[in-house]
Amino acid sequence: MPLTASTVTRTVSVDGASVTCHDSVTPGELDRPLVLVHGTGGTTASHFGHLFPMMATRTRVIAVDWAPTADPAADLTVDLLVGQVRAAVDELLGSDAAFDLLGYSLGAVVAGQLAADLGRRVENLVLVAGWATTDVHQRLRNEVWRHLYDTSPDALARYTAFCGLSPLALRSLTPAMLDGALASLTADEFTARQMDLNARVDVADRLSAVTARTLIVSCAEDVMVPPHHQYELLGIIDDARLTTMTSGHAFFLERPAELMQIVDLHLREPDRHPAGAIIPETHA
């Protein structure tokens, strides 16, 4: 099922990889298209299944699903994923077109570096649950994830739910709902390669080149990428402001409407809050 009635899905070949692109096609009242970049182990449908159609009522939305490299033995890198997103955007919009950009989790790492590389082509940038440099807390969690991936898929699903959802969200699930959620939390080798990349992210020096008007969105109860990482981003990117959602890492399950409101307001009025501002939570 398409993300919207007008959405066109196609593939773009990038260095031998078949990268999937979703394009809502129809322009909206906002001037520029919005490009979405999902996070680790996700897709446009799983991470932006709510945000894509909601934002498509405002503007043309393009989303890119990463693809495994043609050489399965090659290390996955931020540059490689940036290249996939950039090639897809250039194919759909042209190599000179300006656009707005949103990335989530590892997608925020990729989006931040892409914005740094493209300069003024990216006018507005939204980084949700992103980070600049992996720290010891993240590496320890990553090591536990890898051990469970290698030894116990059932325990891995439970660990992922425990880390991804806030305590309030977990308490709200019935046993049947929890069982359904756990059954959906599977991982494959491409996810494992993305987790390996998560353990060695270091893009702080490159993010200082971002010129886009940037909104950093922090999830207050995020165990995977805790809020101190977003405050670090606020200090690195010159034209950045920060707001918070009361959510775990999986905002798309807990606060999709709130993120829609946050993103829509930033794209409509990017200078509403000055650089360096801490914006009160929206509570949509």
C-alpha positions in Angstrom: 0.0 0.0 0.0 1.4 3.4 -0.9 2.2 6.0 1.8 -0.3 8.4 0.1 -2.6 8.0 -2.9 -0.2 9.9 -5.1 3.1 8.3 -3.9 5.4 6.8 -6.5 8.0 4.3 -5.4 11.0 3.5 -7.5 14.6 2.4 -7.2 17.8 4.2 -7.9 21.0 2.4 -8.6 23.9 3.7 -6.4 27.2 2.0 -6.7 25.5 -1.3 -7.5 22.9 -1.0 -4.6 19.2 -0.6 -5.4 18.0 2.3 -3.2 14.2 2.6 -2.8 12.7 6.1 -3.0 9.2 7.2 -2.1 7.9 10.4 -3.7 4.5 11.9 -2.8 4.9 13.9 -6.1 2.2 16.5 -5.4 3.5 19.9 -4.4 2.0 21.7 -1.4 1.9 25.2 0.1 5.5 25.1 1.4 8.2 26.1 -1.1 10.5 23.2 -0.9 10.3 19.4 -0.9 11.0 17.6 2.4 13.4 14.7 2.4 13.1 12.1 5.1 15.9 9.7 6.3 14.9 6.8 8.5 17.0 5.3 11.3 18.7 2.0 12.2 16.8 -1.1 11.1 13.9 0.9 9.8 12.3 1.9 6.5 10.1 4.8 5.4 7.0 2.8 6.3 8.1 1.7 9.7 9.6 5.0 11.0 7.7 7.6 9.0 4.4 5.8 8.2 2.5 8.6 10.0 4.8 11.6 9.3 5.1 11.0 5.5 1.4 11.3 4.7 0.8 14.0 7.3 3.6 16.2 5.9 2.5 15.3 2.3 -0.6 17.5 3.0 1.8 20.4 3.3 4.5 19.8 0.8 6.1 17.3 -1.6 7.8 14.6 0.5 10.6 12.3 -0.6 11.9 9.4 1.5 14.9 7.1 0.9 15.3 3.5 2.2 18.9 2.5 2.4 20.1 -0.6 0.6 22.9 -3.1 1.4 26.1 -2.5 -0.4 26.8 -4.6 -3.5 29.8 -6.0 -1.6 28.4 -7.5 1.6 31.9 -7.6 3.1 32.5 -3.9 2.8 32.2 -1.7 5.9 29.1 0.4 6.1 30.0 4.0 6.5 28.2 7.3 7.1 29.6 8.5 3.7 28.1 5.5 2.0 24.6 6.2 3.4 25.0 9.9 2.6 25.8 9.0 -0.9 22.7 6.8 -1.3 20.4 9.6 0.0 22.1 12.3 -2.1 22.0 10.2 -5.3 18.3 9.5 -4.8 17.5 13.2 -4.1 19.5 14.3 -7.2 17.7 11.8 -9.3 14.3 13.0 -8.3 14.9 16.7 -7.8 17.9 17.6 -9.9 21.5 18.2 -8.6 20.9 21.9 -7.9 17.5 21.8 -6.2 17.0 23.2 -2.7 15.1 21.1 -0.2 14.4 20.6 3.5 15.8 17.6 5.3 14.8 15.5 8.3 16.7 12.6 9.8 15.9 10.3 12.7 18.5 8.5 14.8 21.2 7.1 12.5 19.3 9.0 9.8 19.9 12.2 11.7 23.7 11.5 11.6 23.4 10.9 7.8 21.1 14.0 7.3 23.5 16.2 9.3 26.5 15.2 7.3 24.5 15.6 4.0 23.4 19.1 5.1 27.1 19.9 5.8 28.1 18.7 2.4 25.4 20.5 0.4 25.5 23.8 2.2 22.7 26.2 1.1 20.9 23.5 -0.9 19.5 22.3 2.5 17.6 25.3 3.8 15.9 23.8 6.9 17.2 20.8 8.8 15.5 18.7 11.5 17.5 16.2 13.5 15.4 13.9 15.7 17.2 11.8 18.3 20.5 12.4 16.6 24.1 12.5 17.8 27.6 13.5 16.7 30.0 11.1 18.4 29.2 7.7 19.8 30.1 7.5 23.5 30.8 4.6 26.0 27.2 4.4 27.0 26.1 3.8 23.5 28.9 1.3 22.8 28.0 -0.8 25.9 24.4 -0.9 24.7 25.6 -1.8 21.2 27.7 -4.7 22.6 24.7 -6.1 24.5 22.6 -5.8 21.3 25.3 -7.7 19.3 25.5 -10.5 21.8 21.8 -11.0 21.8 21.6 -10.8 18.0 24.2 -13.6 17.9 22.6 -15.8 20.6 18.9 -15.0 21.3 16.5 -13.4 18.9 13.7 -13.4 21.5 15.8 -11.7 24.1 17.0 -9.2 21.5 13.3 -8.2 20.7 12.7 -7.7 24.4 15.9 -5.7 24.9 15.0 -3.5 21.8 11.5 -2.8 23.2 13.0 -2.0 26.7 15.5 0.5 25.2 13.2 1.9 22.5 10.0 2.7 24.4 9.6 4.9 27.4 8.4 3.3 30.7 5.0 5.0 30.2 4.6 3.6 26.8 5.5 0.1 27.9 3.1 0.3 30.9 0.3 1.2 28.5 0.6 -2.0 26.5 -1.6 -5.0 27.2 0.1 -8.4 27.2 -1.3 -9.1 23.7 -0.1 -5.7 22.4 3.3 -6.3 23.9 3.5 -9.8 22.3 2.5 -8.2 18.9 5.2 -5.5 19.3 7.9 -8.0 20.2 7.0 -10.2 17.2 7.7 -7.3 14.9 11.1 -6.5 16.4 13.3 -8.6 14.1 16.7 -7.8 12.9 18.7 -9.0 9.8 22.3 -8.7 8.8 21.8 -5.3 7.2 20.5 -4.0 10.6 23.5 -5.6 12.3 25.8 -3.7 9.9 24.0 -0.5 10.8 24.4 -1.2 14.5 28.1 -1.7 13.8 28.2 1.7 12.2 26.4 3.2 15.2 29.2 2.1 17.4 31.8 4.2 15.6 30.0 7.3 14.5 32.2 10.5 14.8 30.9 13.4 12.6 31.3 16.3 15.1 34.0 18.0 13.0 31.9 17.8 9.9 28.7 19.1 11.4 30.2 22.5 12.2 29.9 23.2 8.4 26.0 23.0 8.5 24.5 26.2 7.4 20.8 25.2 7.4 18.4 26.6 9.9 18.4 23.6 12.2 15.8 22.2 14.7 17.1 19.6 17.1 14.5 17.3 18.6 15.3 15.4 21.8 13.3 12.6 23.2 13.4 13.1 26.9 13.2 9.4 27.9 15.5 8.1 25.2 17.8 5.3 26.4 19.4 4.7 22.9 20.4 8.3 22.2 20.0 10.2 25.5 19.3 14.0 25.5 22.9 15.0 26.3 23.7 14.1 22.7 21.2 16.6 21.3 22.6 19.3 23.5 26.0 18.6 22.1 24.5 19.0 18.6 23.1 22.4 19.7 26.6 23.5 20.6 28.1 22.3 17.3 25.7 23.7 14.7 25.7 27.5 14.6 22.1 28.1 13.5 20.4 25.5 15.7 17.6 25.5 18.3 16.4 22.6 20.4 13.0 21.3 21.6 12.0 18.1 23.5 9.3 15.5 23.3 8.3 13.4 26.3 9.0 10.1 24.5 11.4 7.2 24.3 13.5 6.7 21.2 10.6 5.3 19.2 8.8 8.6 18.7 6.9 7.2 15.8 5.0 4.9 18.2 4.6 7.4 21.0 4.4 10.9 19.7 4.0 11.0 15.8 1.4 13.8 15.9 3.6 15.9 18.2 6.5 15.6 15.8 4.3 16.5 12.9 3.4 19.7 14.7 7.0 20.5 15.6 8.3 19.9 12.0 5.5 21.8 10.3 6.0 24.9 12.5 9.8 24.8 11.9 9.4 24.6 8.2 6.8 27.4 8.1 8.6 29.7 10.5 12.2 28.6 10.8 13.3 31.9 12.3 10.5 31.9 15.0 13.1 31.0 17.6 16.7 32.3 17.5 19.8 30.2 17.3 20.6 28.6 20.6 17.0 28.7 21.9 15.6 26.0 24.0 11.9 25.7 22.9 9.3 24.5 25.3 7.6 21.2 24.5 4.6 21.4 22.1 2.5 18.7 23.8 0.4 17.9 20.7 
